[in-house]
Amino acid sequence: MNSCRRFATSCIAFSTVQFNQFHTHATKTERAKWSTKDVYSNPLSVLEPLLLIPLFDEKDQIFKPSVEEIKKAQDAFRPERGRSIEPLKGVINFTDLPDTRLPEVAFIGASNVGKTSLIRSLFFNPPDLRITVSKKPGHTKVVKIYKVNKAFCLVDMPGYGENMPPWYVESAEEYIMKRQQLVRTFLLIDGTTGITEEDRVGIEMMEEFGRPYALVLTKVDLTTHHIILKNLIELKKERSSWMRGALPQPFLIRCVAVSFPYHKFGILLCYSINYAFVKFLIARSN
């Protein structure tokens, strides 16, 4: 993993140059504003007009679902019409994980990056679903699994970094390396700070095990467009240099605590989760 760190260091050194090449019209001080119109649009489309050259090529934007596909994907997360969201028992050791035989999607990231909040918002914040969210870093101490409509599972991993459980590294590595029904991992990065050394360690783990993963920038409504673009450009630079398993299209997610329609920031995530499940089921049936 030393080679990965050398790549990361070189990326940081050139990130300022990269940002100047893109050149942004975004203000450095005004907090990002996100329109409530056109709910089913990609949040990245709001940022593109602020740049002189495109941030992501057409080939990099691999998730472009229709409105009908988006609505169908969202329905899979609604706890209604006989469907259910069942929290399973939290576990610490890999060997204690339940054998549901259902495809799984995992959310990993640094402490307090917003993993649990994101999972709750994906379920449309149902009042009867007990998912505790805390502002204290390291609140989640066990691997939490939610079985959705008896069709798939979402896995909430404890955060790495501050207040990280002592067993985390061994169990997380074993889960990502050995869990056969793991179809996609979403690695969350704080959009207000950008990629950190802790994030690079998590990414190195994904790269080492050869598991595909997607990058998610959280809390994008708590900072300026300028900062978001700067962090996206740095992330793109590092991905191009040394991230072989990361999907080219990042996802932007708002802070759930802020009163703003969830759908605009979660629709592509819902769709990509469903897409990964469908691919898994097709492969298993062949």
C-alpha positions in Angstrom: 0.0 0.0 0.0 3.0 2.3 0.1 2.7 2.9 -3.6 -0.9 4.0 -3.1 0.3 6.6 -0.5 3.0 7.9 -2.9 0.3 8.4 -5.5 -1.9 10.2 -3.0 0.9 12.5 -1.9 1.6 13.5 -5.5 -2.1 14.1 -6.1 -2.2 16.6 -3.2 0.8 18.4 -4.5 -0.9 19.0 -7.9 -4.4 19.5 -6.7 -4.1 23.3 -6.8 -2.8 23.2 -10.3 -5.7 21.0 -11.3 -8.2 23.4 -9.7 -6.8 26.3 -11.6 -7.1 24.5 -14.9 -10.8 23.9 -14.3 -11.3 27.5 -13.1 -14.6 28.1 -11.3 -17.0 31.0 -11.2 -18.3 29.8 -7.9 -18.1 32.2 -4.9 -15.7 31.3 -2.1 -17.9 32.5 0.7 -21.6 31.9 -0.1 -23.0 28.6 1.0 -24.2 26.4 -1.8 -27.8 26.8 -2.9 -29.7 23.9 -4.4 -32.9 24.4 -6.2 -36.0 22.5 -5.1 -37.1 22.3 -8.8 -36.4 19.4 -11.1 -36.2 16.9 -8.3 -35.0 14.1 -10.5 -31.9 15.9 -11.9 -28.3 15.0 -11.0 -26.9 17.5 -8.4 -23.7 17.5 -10.5 -25.6 19.3 -13.2 -25.9 22.3 -10.9 -22.1 22.5 -10.6 -21.1 22.0 -14.2 -22.2 25.6 -15.4 -19.7 27.0 -12.8 -16.8 25.5 -14.7 -15.1 26.5 -17.9 -14.5 22.9 -18.9 -16.6 19.8 -17.9 -15.7 18.2 -14.6 -16.8 14.7 -15.7 -17.0 13.3 -19.2 -20.1 11.7 -20.6 -18.5 8.3 -20.3 -17.9 8.8 -16.6 -21.6 9.5 -15.8 -22.6 5.8 -15.9 -25.9 6.3 -14.0 -28.4 8.2 -16.1 -31.8 6.6 -15.2 -35.1 7.8 -16.6 -37.7 9.3 -14.2 -39.6 6.0 -14.4 -36.5 4.0 -13.4 -35.9 6.4 -10.6 -39.4 6.1 -9.2 -39.2 2.3 -9.4 -35.9 2.3 -7.5 -37.3 4.6 -4.8 -40.3 2.3 -4.3 -38.0 -0.5 -3.2 -37.2 1.5 -0.1 -40.7 2.4 0.9 -42.0 0.4 3.9 -45.6 0.1 2.7 -48.0 -2.2 1.0 -46.8 -5.3 2.9 -43.2 -4.4 2.6 -41.0 -4.2 5.7 -37.6 -2.8 6.9 -36.2 -5.1 9.6 -33.2 -4.2 11.7 -31.2 -7.3 12.4 -29.0 -7.9 15.5 -25.8 -5.8 15.5 -22.6 -7.9 15.4 -18.9 -7.4 16.0 -17.3 -10.5 14.6 -17.5 -11.5 10.9 -18.5 -15.1 11.9 -21.6 -13.8 13.7 -23.1 -12.1 10.6 -26.5 -13.5 9.8 -26.7 -15.7 6.7 -29.7 -14.0 5.0 -28.5 -15.2 1.5 -29.6 -11.7 0.3 -27.4 -9.3 -1.7 -25.9 -6.6 0.5 -24.7 -3.0 0.1 -22.3 -1.6 2.7 -21.7 2.0 3.8 -18.2 2.8 5.2 -16.4 6.0 6.0 -14.9 8.1 8.8 -16.7 8.7 12.1 -19.5 11.2 11.9 -19.4 11.4 8.0 -23.2 10.7 7.9 -23.5 6.9 7.2 -26.4 6.3 9.5 -28.2 9.5 8.6 -27.9 8.5 4.9 -29.3 5.0 5.5 -32.3 6.5 7.4 -33.0 9.0 4.6 -32.9 6.2 2.0 -35.9 4.7 3.9 -37.8 8.0 3.7 -37.3 8.6 7.4 -40.1 6.3 8.6 -41.1 7.3 12.2 -41.5 3.7 13.3 -38.0 2.7 12.2 -35.5 3.0 15.0 -32.2 4.2 13.5 -30.3 6.3 16.1 -28.3 9.2 14.7 -25.7 11.0 16.8 -23.5 14.0 16.4 -20.9 12.3 18.5 -18.1 10.7 16.4 -18.0 6.9 16.7 -21.6 6.4 17.9 -22.0 3.3 15.8 -20.0 0.5 17.5 -21.3 -2.6 15.8 -22.1 -3.7 12.3 -25.8 -3.0 11.7 -27.8 -4.7 9.0 -31.2 -3.7 7.8 -33.2 -6.3 5.7 -35.3 -4.4 3.2 -38.6 -6.0 2.0 -37.0 -9.4 2.3 -35.1 -8.6 -0.9 -31.8 -7.1 0.1 -29.8 -5.7 3.0 -28.1 -2.4 3.8 -25.0 -2.6 6.1 -24.0 0.3 8.3 -20.3 -0.1 9.3 -18.8 1.7 12.3 -16.8 4.7 11.4 -13.0 4.6 11.2 -10.8 7.2 12.8 -12.0 9.0 16.0 -13.5 6.6 18.6 -13.1 3.7 16.3 -13.8 0.3 18.0 -10.6 -1.7 18.6 -12.0 -4.7 16.6 -12.9 -2.6 13.6 -9.9 -3.1 11.2 -9.9 -6.9 11.5 -13.7 -7.3 11.2 -14.1 -4.7 8.4 -11.3 -6.2 6.3 -12.7 -9.7 6.8 -16.2 -8.6 5.8 -15.1 -6.7 2.7 -12.8 -9.5 1.6 -15.0 -12.6 2.3 -18.6 -11.6 2.3 -19.9 -13.2 -0.9 -23.2 -11.4 -1.1 -21.6 -8.0 -0.8 -22.4 -6.4 -4.2 -21.4 -2.8 -3.7 -19.7 -0.6 -1.1 -20.3 3.1 -0.8 -17.3 5.0 0.8 -18.5 8.3 2.2 -16.3 11.4 2.3 -17.1 14.6 4.1 -17.9 17.2 1.4 -16.9 20.1 3.6 -13.4 18.9 4.1 -12.7 16.7 1.1 -10.6 13.5 1.1 -8.5 13.0 4.2 -5.7 10.6 5.2 -8.2 8.5 7.0 -10.2 8.2 3.8 -7.2 7.2 1.9 -6.6 4.3 4.3 -10.2 3.2 3.8 -9.8 3.4 0.0 -6.5 1.5 0.2 -8.3 -1.3 1.9 -10.9 -1.4 -0.9 -8.2 -1.3 -3.5 -6.2 -4.1 -1.8 -9.2 -6.5 -1.9 -10.2 -5.6 -5.4 -13.8 -4.8 -4.5 -15.7 -2.3 -6.6 -16.9 0.8 -4.7 -18.5 4.1 -5.2 -17.5 7.4 -3.7 -20.1 9.6 -1.9 -19.5 13.2 -1.0 -21.8 14.1 2.0 -22.9 17.4 3.6 -22.7 19.3 0.3 -25.3 21.8 1.5 -23.1 22.8 4.5 -20.4 24.5 2.4 -19.9 26.6 -0.7 -20.0 25.6 -4.3 -16.4 26.6 -4.5 -15.4 24.1 -1.8 -17.5 21.4 -3.2 -15.9 21.8 -6.6 -12.4 22.0 -5.2 -13.0 18.8 -3.3 -14.5 17.0 -6.3 -11.6 18.0 -8.5 -9.1 16.7 -5.9 -11.1 13.5 -5.6 -11.2 13.0 -9.4 -7.4 13.6 -9.6 -6.7 11.0 -7.0 -9.2 8.5 -8.5 -7.5 8.8 -11.9 -4.1 8.3 -10.4 -4.4 5.4 -8.1 -8.0 4.3 -7.5 -8.7 1.3 -9.7 -11.9 0.0 -8.1 -13.8 3.3 -7.7 -16.7 4.0 -10.0 -16.0 7.1 -12.1 -19.3 8.9 -11.0 -19.4 10.2 -7.5 -22.6 10.8 -5.6 -23.5 14.1 -3.8 -25.5 13.8 -0.6 -26.9 16.6 1.6 -26.9 16.8 5.3 -30.1 15.0 6.4 -30.6 17.4 9.4 -31.3 20.3 7.0 -34.9 20.7 5.8 -34.5 20.0 2.1 -36.2 17.4 -0.1 -34.1 14.2 0.2 -35.0 12.9 -3.2 -32.8 15.2 -5.3 -29.7 13.9 -3.5 -30.7 10.3 -3.1 -32.3 9.3 -6.3 -29.1 8.2 -8.1 -28.0 6.4 -5.0 -31.2 4.4 -4.8 -31.0 3.6 -8.5 -27.3 2.5 -8.3 -28.1 0.3 -5.3 -30.9 -1.4 -7.2 -28.7 -1.7 -10.3 -26.0 -3.6 -8.3 -28.7 -5.9 -6.9 -30.1 -6.7 -10.3 -26.6 -7.5 -11.7 -26.0 -9.8 -8.7 -29.2 -11.7 -9.1 -28.7 -12.1 -12.8 -25.1 -13.4 -12.3 -26.4 -15.8 -9.6 -29.1 -17.2 -11.8 -26.7 -18.0 -14.7 
